[in-house]
Every structure is written in C-alpha cells, then in structure tokens.
Amino acid sequence: MTLLKYIILGIIQGITEPLPISSSGHIYIFRHLFSVDIFNDFNFEIFVNFASFIAIFIIFRKDVFKLIKGFFEYIFKRTKKSYNDFKYCLMIIIGTIPVGILGIVLKDYLESFLFDRVYLVGIAFILTALLLLFVKNSKGKKEDYDITYKDAIIIGLLEAVALVPGISRSGTVLAACLLCSLSKDASLKYTFMLYFPVSIATMLLGVKDIIEVGINSSMLGYYLVGMVFSGIVTYFTYKVLSNIVRNGKLWKFSIYLIIVGILTLIYFL
C-alpha cells in the first residue's frame, strides 16, 4: 500500500504540474487523505518536482540553449541578432523576481497556516477556475520578443499569487500572458520559461534541506518510483496541455477545478 501511495502521488504530480489545476494543491490534499505527513515527507516533493523539471526541460531544451547562448553572446559581443534572446532572458528574470521574494518570505507561513485549514485549498481551486474563465475569449497576437517590461512585471506579480496551494502557477501565468495579449504559443513558452528559475531555486533549497536533515534510506525506493512516474506523466501531460491551449479550450479546466473545489470544501469542512 505504501508503494501504491507513492506511485499515485507521483502520477498526480506528473498530471498536475503542467496542467493549470495546481500540483501543490492536489499533492496537499492527497497527502492529507493518505495521511502522509506534509512536513516530515518533504524529500518526496523534491524528487517528484525534479522529475517534472527534467521532463519539461527536455521539451524546451532547444529554446533554453538558444536563449542562454544569445544572452551571453550579447553580453560579450553585443551582436544585434542576439539582442532579442538577451531581452527575453531579462523578461524571465523580471517575471521571476516577485515570486522569488515572496516565496522566501511567505512559503513556510503559508504551509503552517493551511495545515489545519485544507478547505482553503478548495477556495483557491475555485479562484483559479474563475481566472481561466476570465481569459476564455483571449485572442492575443504578441509573440515571444514582443513581451514588454510591463508585461513581465504583471505576469510575475500574478505568478506570486500561485504560492498559495490550489492557485495554479501554470494556470495563473498562462492567464496573465493572455491578459497581456500574448499569443497562445508565446503564452505557453513564457509560462514554462518562468517555471525553470523558480523550480531550480526550489530544488536548491530542497538539496540544502536534504543535506541538513538527510534522507530516510528505507523510503528512497518509494521516492525513486514516484519520481519515475512523475517524469513520464509530466512529459505527456504537457503535450496534452499544449494542444488544449492552442485550440482555445483552456477554460475547460475551470469545470474540473470548480467541481474539485466544491468537493474539497465539503469534505474538509
């Protein structure tokens, strides 16, 4: 049963990380349902998040390498052809600053505050649903290199709201991109470009915790199994999401979130 729990949690992470339905909210709820201690089992979250990171990196590896190359090429050579990549990297940095600052300040407080108030995650699900409905008819035309400093700040501030479990990071950022008139493809790319620095920072903090606290060797096998399932499912789930966004069907996730939000409220209240 323990192995099955971690397989299920890995699958849940893999499904919910790319989709605009809040991986943190789902993991939080299922940990309570399965009686997995959220504070003593943080190592598992690090493992499955790393698996999701690798899966998404594989998908965007060409874009990532191109941006890194262009960024340093512009710094050292000031070539015109690399300026757009340099500017795009700046937009990623600016968009990451709000969630980075607030994450350091609020993360532990939010986890402690929500520990006995899981029903609030249900409210957060519903708020995410309303945000996705709000951008239902968005028809933005701005492409990757059209993102402005103002866009990056707005999107970054909305991403910071997703520190609350149940508020989807990908859903919030996608909606913010669409609100800033980005095209669907540009919104998808920028959403997951912002994912990388946040994920890297989270993993570095997690590694620090592992070094300080250590890993329960008896649980390592369960973590690795959950990690494999998380990575594989994340990869294929992103493919599904990209098709849904391009077809203008992002709002359909609102139906699911409203249902899950109401059920969460009923169960935990």
Rosetta silent file (secondary structure, phi, psi, omega in degrees, C-alpha in Angstrom):
SEQUENCE: MTLLKYIILGIIQGITEPLPISSSGHIYIFRHLFSVDIFNDFNFEIFVNFASFIAIFIIFRKDVFKLIKGFFEYIFKRTKKSYNDFKYCLMIIIGTIPVGILGIVLKDYLESFLFDRVYLVGIAFILTALLLLFVKNSKGKKEDYDITYKDAIIIGLLEAVALVPGISRSGTVLAACLLCSLSKDASLKYTFMLYFPVSIATMLLGVKDIIEVGINSSMLGYYLVGMVFSGIVTYFTYKVLSNIVRNGKLWKFSIYLIIVGILTLIYFL
SCORE:     score description
SCORE:     0.000 S_00000001
   1 L     0.000  -35.816  178.900    0.000    0.000    0.000 S_00000001
   2 H   -64.249  -43.374  178.205    2.881    2.395    0.716 S_00000001
   3 H   -61.256  -43.730 -179.907    4.337    1.802   -2.756 S_00000001
   4 H   -61.184  -40.113  178.632    0.924    2.356   -4.326 S_00000001
   5 H   -59.076  -45.289 -176.437    0.533    5.646   -2.445 S_00000001
   6 H   -73.934  -29.166  173.352    3.808    6.989   -3.792 S_00000001
   7 H   -65.098  -46.399  179.836    3.033    5.815   -7.320 S_00000001
   8 H   -62.500  -44.108  179.103   -0.297    7.632   -7.158 S_00000001
   9 H   -63.840  -36.571  176.450    1.322   10.762   -5.732 S_00000001
  10 H   -65.144  -41.320  178.127    3.949   10.660   -8.494 S_00000001
  11 H   -65.645  -42.411  178.943    1.237   10.371  -11.149 S_00000001
  12 H   -60.668  -44.178  177.075   -0.725   13.206   -9.560 S_00000001
  13 H   -59.893  -44.050 -178.072    2.401   15.403   -9.614 S_00000001
  14 H   -64.672  -35.349  179.286    3.010   14.495  -13.254 S_00000001
  15 H   -77.006  -43.548 -169.916   -0.541   15.349  -14.286 S_00000001
  16 H   -86.809  -17.246 -179.294   -0.971   18.497  -12.239 S_00000001
  17 L   -64.917  -51.056  178.667    2.445   20.157  -12.714 S_00000001
  18 L   -77.532  -36.274 -175.116    1.922   21.225  -16.348 S_00000001
  19 L   -71.439  151.086 -177.363   -1.871   21.490  -16.243 S_00000001
  20 L   -80.467   52.650 -175.837   -3.489   24.681  -14.871 S_00000001
  21 L  -129.977    8.829  174.464   -5.022   22.865  -11.897 S_00000001
  22 L    73.375   97.307  176.057   -2.353   23.332   -9.163 S_00000001
  23 H   -65.621  -40.931 -177.838    0.046   20.481   -8.424 S_00000001
  24 H   -63.861  -39.126  178.770    0.713   21.834   -4.919 S_00000001
  25 H   -64.481  -43.553 -179.337   -3.000   21.912   -4.123 S_00000001
  26 H   -68.669  -44.952  178.011   -3.569   18.340   -5.292 S_00000001
  27 H   -60.732  -40.542 -179.759   -0.474   16.967   -3.551 S_00000001
  28 H   -60.002  -47.407 -178.710   -1.517   18.812   -0.385 S_00000001
  29 H   -66.505  -46.922 -177.003   -4.998   17.295   -0.421 S_00000001
  30 H   -68.042  -30.121  175.452   -3.900   13.759   -1.285 S_00000001
  31 H   -65.254  -36.761  177.076   -1.234   13.812    1.399 S_00000001
  32 H   -70.306  -40.949  179.871   -3.948   14.566    3.922 S_00000001
  33 H   -65.474  -36.293 -179.136   -6.222   11.863    2.516 S_00000001
  34 L   -90.448    0.469 -179.212   -3.387    9.317    2.566 S_00000001
  35 L    60.146   37.419  174.363   -2.162   10.526    5.971 S_00000001
  36 L   -93.931  121.492 -174.238    1.300   11.299    4.593 S_00000001
  37 L   -66.335  115.441 -175.504    2.879   13.902    6.870 S_00000001
  38 L   -65.705  -25.588 -177.550    3.482   17.017    4.747 S_00000001
  39 L   -90.521  -29.788 -179.056    6.243   18.306    7.000 S_00000001
  40 L   -95.041    1.872 -176.204    8.197   15.072    7.504 S_00000001
  41 L  -125.500   29.277 -176.188    7.971   13.938    3.889 S_00000001
  42 H   -68.195  -21.547  178.757    9.252   16.989    2.026 S_00000001
  43 H   -59.874  -37.010 -179.857   12.032   14.898    0.411 S_00000001
  44 H   -62.769  -40.998  179.375    9.454   13.178   -1.772 S_00000001
  45 H   -61.814  -37.822  178.068    8.243   16.515   -3.102 S_00000001
  46 H   -63.052  -43.318 -178.771   11.810   17.397   -4.073 S_00000001
  47 H   -63.565  -48.978 -176.264   12.178   14.126   -6.002 S_00000001
  48 H   -72.194  -32.368  175.601    8.949   14.401   -7.981 S_00000001
  49 H   -65.633  -38.006  177.585    9.462   18.108   -8.683 S_00000001
  50 H   -63.937  -39.749  178.379   12.909   17.302  -10.066 S_00000001
  51 H   -63.134  -42.528  177.359   11.370   14.667  -12.337 S_00000001
  52 H   -63.619  -40.423  178.544    8.837   17.196  -13.656 S_00000001
  53 H   -58.732  -47.660 -179.327   11.659   19.686  -14.190 S_00000001
  54 H   -61.357  -42.742 -178.900   13.647   17.205  -16.283 S_00000001
  55 H   -62.415  -45.811 -179.274   10.589   16.326  -18.384 S_00000001
  56 H   -70.487  -34.453  176.633    9.762   19.976  -19.142 S_00000001
  57 H   -62.855  -41.445  178.068   13.430   20.761  -19.779 S_00000001
  58 H   -58.151  -41.539 -179.074   13.557   18.001  -22.405 S_00000001
  59 H   -64.889  -41.913 -174.013   10.575   19.573  -24.152 S_00000001
  60 H  -104.517   15.180 -172.674   12.063   23.104  -24.147 S_00000001
  61 H   -57.196  -40.468 -179.069   15.774   22.197  -24.317 S_00000001
  62 H   -65.019  -42.547  178.058   16.336   23.833  -27.737 S_00000001
  63 H   -63.690  -42.531 -178.126   14.706   27.095  -26.594 S_00000001
  64 H   -63.267  -48.287 -178.966   16.682   27.079  -23.337 S_00000001
  65 H   -64.472  -37.605  179.044   20.051   26.529  -25.037 S_00000001
  66 H   -64.467  -43.266 -179.678   19.257   29.161  -27.676 S_00000001
  67 H   -66.616  -42.498  179.263   18.364   31.740  -25.024 S_00000001
  68 H   -63.329  -44.285  179.073   21.447   31.021  -22.916 S_00000001
  69 H   -61.490  -47.451 -179.380   23.692   31.263  -25.971 S_00000001
  70 H   -64.556  -37.210 -179.776   22.071   34.517  -27.127 S_00000001
  71 H   -59.840  -51.548 -177.525   22.204   36.019  -23.634 S_00000001
  72 H   -75.685  -29.456  176.950   25.970   35.582  -23.235 S_00000001
  73 H   -64.519  -39.320  178.938   26.665   36.342  -26.873 S_00000001
  74 H   -70.547  -39.067 -179.939   25.020   39.732  -26.475 S_00000001
  75 H   -61.665  -44.236 -173.467   26.842   40.461  -23.209 S_00000001
  76 H   -93.526  -24.685 -175.457   30.288   39.710  -24.645 S_00000001
  77 H  -119.656  -16.466 -179.969   29.877   40.553  -28.346 S_00000001
  78 L    54.756   40.399  178.828   26.874   42.918  -28.474 S_00000001
  79 L   -79.626  142.280 -178.111   25.621   41.348  -31.713 S_00000001
  80 H   -64.193  -36.675 -176.315   22.261   42.585  -32.968 S_00000001
  81 H   -67.153  -21.075 -178.437   20.993   39.098  -33.757 S_00000001
  82 H   -95.709   -4.675 -176.005   21.400   38.054  -30.104 S_00000001
  83 H   -62.325  -42.240 -177.938   19.649   41.115  -28.600 S_00000001
  84 H   -61.208  -40.573  177.900   16.161   39.562  -28.733 S_00000001
  85 H   -66.762  -39.421  177.342   17.334   36.491  -26.826 S_00000001
  86 H   -60.943  -47.002 -179.945   19.099   38.731  -24.293 S_00000001
  87 H   -63.743  -40.032  179.934   15.944   40.813  -23.791 S_00000001
  88 H   -62.606  -40.122  176.881   13.778   37.694  -23.463 S_00000001
  89 H   -62.558  -38.504  176.229   16.086   36.419  -20.710 S_00000001
  90 H   -61.827  -39.795  178.724   15.681   39.770  -18.946 S_00000001
  91 H   -63.229  -35.037  176.931   11.903   39.342  -19.158 S_00000001
  92 H   -67.112  -44.126  179.508   12.287   35.939  -17.496 S_00000001
  93 H   -61.949  -47.163  179.943   14.404   37.419  -14.704 S_00000001
  94 H   -62.466  -42.323 -179.756   11.961   40.284  -14.115 S_00000001
  95 H   -67.205  -19.616 -177.641    8.993   37.911  -14.155 S_00000001
  96 H   -90.560  -23.637 -174.180   10.691   35.699  -11.561 S_00000001
  97 H   -56.518  -48.865 -177.744   11.595   38.394   -9.021 S_00000001
  98 H   -59.431  -46.511 -178.079    8.156   38.759   -7.323 S_00000001
  99 H   -69.544  -30.024  177.448    7.642   35.040   -6.713 S_00000001
 100 H   -66.144  -46.680 -179.562   11.260   34.700   -5.579 S_00000001
 101 H   -66.468  -50.739 -177.615   10.980   37.412   -2.935 S_00000001
 102 H   -68.535  -30.413  177.883    7.524   36.438   -1.695 S_00000001
 103 H   -62.905  -42.848  178.383    8.410   32.745   -1.778 S_00000001
 104 H   -63.991  -40.243 -174.977   11.266   33.279    0.658 S_00000001
 105 H   -77.958  -40.064 -166.595    9.097   35.413    2.954 S_00000001
 106 H  -108.253  -16.626 -170.427    5.780   33.540    2.846 S_00000001
 107 H   -55.394  -53.034 -178.027    6.316   29.855    1.952 S_00000001
 108 H   -63.744  -37.981  179.471    6.729   28.479    5.489 S_00000001
 109 H   -64.012  -43.890 -178.922    3.948   30.702    6.800 S_00000001
 110 H   -62.762  -43.324  179.702    1.511   29.528    4.124 S_00000001
 111 H   -62.684  -41.881  179.670    2.257   25.853    4.805 S_00000001
 112 H   -67.870  -41.137 -177.559    1.749   26.339    8.549 S_00000001
 113 H   -65.755  -38.149 -175.432   -1.396   28.406    8.062 S_00000001
 114 H   -85.552   -9.706 -173.644   -3.020   25.888    5.700 S_00000001
 115 L   -55.138  -42.857  178.780   -2.090   22.786    7.681 S_00000001
 116 L  -105.118   14.064 -178.572   -5.379   22.759    9.609 S_00000001
 117 L  -132.223   51.387 -175.445   -7.323   24.741    7.002 S_00000001
 118 L   -62.181  -25.670 -179.755   -7.242   22.451    3.976 S_00000001
 119 H   -59.795  -25.714  179.162  -10.680   23.691    2.926 S_00000001
 120 H   -65.161  -25.976  175.771   -8.999   26.951    1.863 S_00000001
 121 H   -63.859  -34.648  176.599   -7.310   24.992   -0.930 S_00000001
 122 H   -62.394  -40.776  176.865  -10.818   24.362   -2.273 S_00000001
 123 H   -63.866  -39.939  179.623  -11.454   28.103   -2.402 S_00000001
 124 H   -63.998  -38.873  175.529   -8.130   28.541   -4.218 S_00000001
 125 H   -57.282  -45.896 -177.697   -9.190   25.947   -6.819 S_00000001
 126 H   -65.761  -38.719  177.758  -12.368   27.916   -7.490 S_00000001
 127 H   -63.255  -39.544  176.328  -10.441   31.193   -7.800 S_00000001
 128 H   -62.763  -41.553  179.115   -8.161   29.572  -10.393 S_00000001
 129 H   -59.877  -43.447 -179.577  -11.230   28.388  -12.285 S_00000001
 130 H   -64.798  -37.132  178.748  -12.662   31.914  -12.389 S_00000001
 131 H   -65.093  -41.731  179.334   -9.350   33.282  -13.691 S_00000001
 132 H   -66.203  -36.552  177.148   -9.283   30.729  -16.517 S_00000001
 133 H   -66.738  -33.705 -177.115  -12.871   31.607  -17.433 S_00000001
 134 H   -63.984  -30.979 -178.441  -11.958   35.293  -17.496 S_00000001
 135 L  -102.075   19.484 -176.272   -9.450   34.767  -20.338 S_00000001
 136 L   -54.815  -41.508 -173.939  -11.705   32.386  -22.262 S_00000001
 137 L  -102.534   21.616 -178.989  -12.017   34.651  -25.298 S_00000001
 138 L   -65.615  136.434  179.886   -8.470   35.996  -25.368 S_00000001
 139 L  -135.149   51.278 -178.989   -7.062   36.496  -28.879 S_00000001
 140 L   -65.818  152.923 -178.259   -3.623   37.984  -28.270 S_00000001
 141 L  -124.894   -1.171 -179.140   -1.163   38.364  -31.135 S_00000001
 142 E   -71.363  136.041 -178.968    2.075   39.396  -29.379 S_00000001
 143 L  -100.975 -174.406 -171.821    4.907   36.931  -29.941 S_00000001
 144 H   -48.690  -52.304 -172.940    7.948   35.966  -27.847 S_00000001
 145 H   -83.877    4.523  177.083   10.042   39.046  -28.444 S_00000001
 146 H   -92.429   -4.203 -179.933    7.089   41.430  -28.077 S_00000001
 147 L   -63.931  130.846 -178.645    6.915   40.921  -24.307 S_00000001
 148 L  -101.324  169.334  176.464    7.444   44.260  -22.540 S_00000001
 149 H   -60.967  -38.964  178.178    8.828   45.097  -19.103 S_00000001
 150 H   -61.590  -44.034  177.818    5.282   45.974  -18.036 S_00000001
 151 H   -58.323  -47.284 -176.730    4.046   42.550  -19.203 S_00000001
 152 H   -61.677  -39.492  179.584    6.818   40.788  -17.292 S_00000001
 153 H   -66.997  -46.167  179.623    6.015   42.673  -14.072 S_00000001
 154 H   -60.862  -47.635 -178.792    2.261   41.979  -14.313 S_00000001
 155 H   -64.041  -40.719  179.569    2.811   38.304  -15.103 S_00000001
 156 H   -63.790  -40.047  178.807    5.399   37.998  -12.304 S_00000001
 157 H   -65.936  -40.253  178.151    3.062   39.520   -9.721 S_00000001
 158 H   -69.595  -33.752  176.978    0.248   37.162  -10.691 S_00000001
 159 H   -62.618  -35.210 -178.993    2.655   34.214  -10.576 S_00000001
 160 H   -63.038  -29.644  178.066    3.471   35.133   -6.973 S_00000001
 161 H   -61.803  -28.534 -176.839   -0.201   34.616   -6.072 S_00000001
 162 L   -74.183    3.729  171.354    0.277   30.954   -7.008 S_00000001
 163 L   -64.579  -23.373  177.587    2.388   30.433   -3.881 S_00000001
 164 L   -76.084  120.643  176.963   -0.956   29.590   -2.282 S_00000001
 165 L   -55.254  130.336 -177.434   -1.648   25.839   -2.737 S_00000001
 166 L   107.121  -25.644  171.749   -4.663   25.480   -5.014 S_00000001
 167 L   -88.518  112.856 -175.213   -3.800   28.559   -7.085 S_00000001
 168 L   -70.240  128.612  176.777   -2.244   27.041  -10.192 S_00000001
 169 H   -66.721  -50.569 -178.756    1.116   28.507  -11.182 S_00000001
 170 H   -64.914  -38.512  179.489    0.818   27.449  -14.822 S_00000001
 171 H   -66.164  -43.138 -179.839   -2.836   28.477  -14.934 S_00000001
 172 H   -65.422  -45.229 -178.489   -2.165   31.881  -13.373 S_00000001
 173 H   -68.892  -41.432  176.517    0.818   32.628  -15.612 S_00000001
 174 H   -58.612  -46.399  179.329   -0.974   31.411  -18.739 S_00000001
 175 H   -62.830  -41.544  179.173   -3.951   33.613  -17.894 S_00000001
 176 H   -63.363  -41.251  177.739   -1.662   36.573  -17.173 S_00000001
 177 H   -61.972  -43.474  179.752    0.112   36.098  -20.513 S_00000001
 178 H   -66.899  -36.950  176.458   -3.207   36.012  -22.343 S_00000001
 179 H   -63.746  -29.822  178.508   -4.356   39.106  -20.443 S_00000001
 180 L   -87.274   13.017  174.751   -1.198   40.841  -21.696 S_00000001
 181 L    70.183   25.098  173.155   -2.238   39.970  -25.273 S_00000001
 182 E   -76.610  150.265  175.727    0.386   37.298  -25.907 S_00000001
 183 L   -68.952  168.139 -177.903   -0.473   34.680  -28.498 S_00000001
 184 H   -63.691  -43.553  179.291   -1.252   31.164  -27.302 S_00000001
 185 H   -66.303  -41.676  178.919    2.145   29.783  -28.361 S_00000001
 186 H   -65.078  -36.850  178.628    4.005   32.740  -26.819 S_00000001
 187 H   -65.040  -44.014  178.381    1.986   32.319  -23.611 S_00000001
 188 H   -60.151  -47.253 -177.240    2.863   28.631  -23.380 S_00000001
 189 H   -64.542  -48.446 -177.135    6.571   29.276  -23.906 S_00000001
 190 H   -65.534  -36.557  177.826    6.856   32.158  -21.448 S_00000001
 191 H   -56.897  -45.111 -175.947    4.849   30.255  -18.829 S_00000001
 192 H   -88.332  -17.269  169.283    7.310   27.384  -18.831 S_00000001
 193 H   -68.553  -37.374  176.002   10.388   29.575  -19.226 S_00000001
 194 H   -68.486  -25.752 -179.561    9.321   31.192  -15.933 S_00000001
 195 H   -64.006  -36.608 -173.117    8.928   27.706  -14.478 S_00000001
 196 H   -62.646  -53.730 -178.817   12.649   26.911  -14.777 S_00000001
 197 H   -62.630  -37.965  178.720   14.210   29.528  -12.445 S_00000001
 198 H   -64.586  -43.613 -179.152   11.509   29.016   -9.806 S_00000001
 199 H   -66.063  -41.027  179.414   11.925   25.246   -9.979 S_00000001
 200 H   -62.866  -44.506  179.535   15.729   25.466   -9.827 S_00000001
 201 H   -61.991  -42.505  179.431   15.569   27.730   -6.767 S_00000001
 202 H   -62.506  -42.363 -179.235   13.111   25.391   -5.054 S_00000001
 203 H   -67.729  -37.515  178.193   15.308   22.372   -5.765 S_00000001
 204 H   -63.499  -41.606  175.624   18.434   24.113   -4.456 S_00000001
 205 H   -63.977  -37.181  178.876   16.627   24.903   -1.208 S_00000001
 206 H   -65.855  -40.874  177.772   15.458   21.296   -1.136 S_00000001
 207 H   -62.328  -39.598  177.268   19.000   19.977   -1.579 S_00000001
 208 H   -59.828  -43.467  179.399   20.075   22.198    1.326 S_00000001
 209 H   -65.300  -39.716  179.519   17.337   20.642    3.471 S_00000001
 210 H   -62.731  -41.866  179.264   18.351   17.125    2.413 S_00000001
 211 H   -62.673  -39.997 -177.726   21.958   17.830    3.375 S_00000001
 212 H   -74.682  -41.425 -173.508   20.885   19.166    6.766 S_00000001
 213 H   -99.258  -34.142 -177.699   18.219   16.561    7.578 S_00000001
 214 L    90.103  173.279  179.645   19.172   13.607    5.401 S_00000001
 215 L  -116.568  136.680  174.401   17.017   11.043    3.601 S_00000001
 216 L   -70.738  108.148 -174.388   15.332    8.068    5.204 S_00000001
 217 H   -59.157  -28.804  179.748   17.042    5.241    3.294 S_00000001
 218 H   -69.568  -18.814 -178.975   14.047    2.952    3.791 S_00000001
 219 H   -99.660   -8.072 -173.444   11.908    5.425    1.798 S_00000001
 220 H   -58.953  -40.858  178.882   14.387    6.048   -1.039 S_00000001
 221 H   -60.765  -41.439  177.875   12.952    3.277   -3.228 S_00000001
 222 H   -64.198  -41.836  179.300    9.452    4.731   -2.902 S_00000001
 223 H   -60.774  -44.527 -177.294   10.760    8.200   -3.775 S_00000001
 224 H   -66.347  -38.356  177.247   12.520    6.920   -6.901 S_00000001
 225 H   -64.371  -46.537  177.212    9.440    5.055   -8.106 S_00000001
 226 H   -60.712  -36.283  179.853    7.290    8.145   -7.591 S_00000001
 227 H   -64.019  -45.119  179.586    9.957   10.193   -9.390 S_00000001
 228 H   -61.670  -47.323  179.631    9.891    7.956  -12.489 S_00000001
 229 H   -63.074  -39.573 -179.839    6.107    8.086  -12.728 S_00000001
 230 H   -62.150  -45.986 -177.809    6.133   11.851  -12.197 S_00000001
 231 H   -64.831  -47.033 -178.602    8.624   12.488  -15.001 S_00000001
 232 H   -63.535  -46.023 -177.540    6.954   10.275  -17.602 S_00000001
 233 H   -67.891  -38.083  177.518    3.462   11.573  -16.870 S_00000001
 234 H   -57.473  -46.065 -176.802    4.647   15.217  -16.835 S_00000001
 235 H   -57.763  -49.787 -176.211    6.123   14.848  -20.335 S_00000001
 236 H   -76.239  -28.951  177.816    2.945   13.516  -21.923 S_00000001
 237 H   -66.544  -38.324  177.235    0.669   15.798  -19.920 S_00000001
 238 H   -60.455  -40.287  179.389    2.434   18.869  -21.327 S_00000001
 239 H   -59.222  -39.755  177.659    1.754   17.595  -24.850 S_00000001
 240 H   -65.446  -46.111 -178.831   -1.944   17.418  -23.975 S_00000001
 241 H   -59.581  -44.934 -177.229   -1.889   20.912  -22.458 S_00000001
 242 H   -60.361  -38.941  177.545   -0.215   22.494  -25.491 S_00000001
 243 H   -67.482  -39.675  179.946   -2.934   21.136  -27.787 S_00000001
 244 H   -64.740  -45.127 -179.526   -5.689   22.338  -25.461 S_00000001
 245 H   -64.160  -45.270 -178.237   -4.244   25.866  -25.215 S_00000001
 246 H   -64.666  -27.808  178.420   -3.695   26.169  -28.974 S_00000001
 247 L   -88.840    4.700  177.765   -7.282   25.108  -29.584 S_00000001
 248 L    70.157   28.980 -175.924   -8.591   27.765  -27.190 S_00000001
 249 L  -109.942   19.582 -178.167  -10.018   25.222  -24.736 S_00000001
 250 L   -57.428  -33.247 -176.729   -8.129   26.299  -21.612 S_00000001
 251 L   -61.315  -21.521 -177.504  -11.418   27.288  -19.959 S_00000001
 252 H   -63.105  -25.630  176.943  -12.486   23.619  -19.778 S_00000001
 253 H   -66.409  -21.159  178.991  -10.176   23.139  -16.815 S_00000001
 254 H   -61.617  -38.437  179.959  -12.455   25.547  -14.947 S_00000001
 255 H   -59.620  -48.866  179.472  -15.186   22.906  -14.841 S_00000001
 256 H   -60.972  -46.257 -176.764  -12.861   20.412  -13.189 S_00000001
 257 H   -64.109  -37.520  178.501  -11.487   22.980  -10.732 S_00000001
 258 H   -65.372  -42.863  179.229  -14.940   24.120   -9.640 S_00000001
 259 H   -63.098  -49.445 -179.475  -16.017   20.516   -9.014 S_00000001
 260 H   -64.703  -38.356  178.432  -12.830   19.654   -7.091 S_00000001
 261 H   -61.703  -45.022  179.040  -13.007   22.937   -5.196 S_00000001
 262 H   -65.011  -43.833  179.320  -16.576   22.289   -4.044 S_00000001
 263 H   -62.656  -38.657  178.170  -15.772   18.674   -3.077 S_00000001
 264 H   -63.917  -43.322  178.262  -12.713   19.876   -1.112 S_00000001
 265 H   -61.554  -45.594 -178.123  -14.826   22.410    0.747 S_00000001
 266 H   -63.696  -46.867 -174.752  -17.481   19.832    1.582 S_00000001
 267 H   -67.850  -46.338 -172.122  -15.027   17.136    2.711 S_00000001
 268 H   -88.305  -12.103  172.103  -12.655   19.253    4.799 S_00000001
 269 L   -85.102    0.000    0.000  -15.290   21.482    6.333 S_00000001
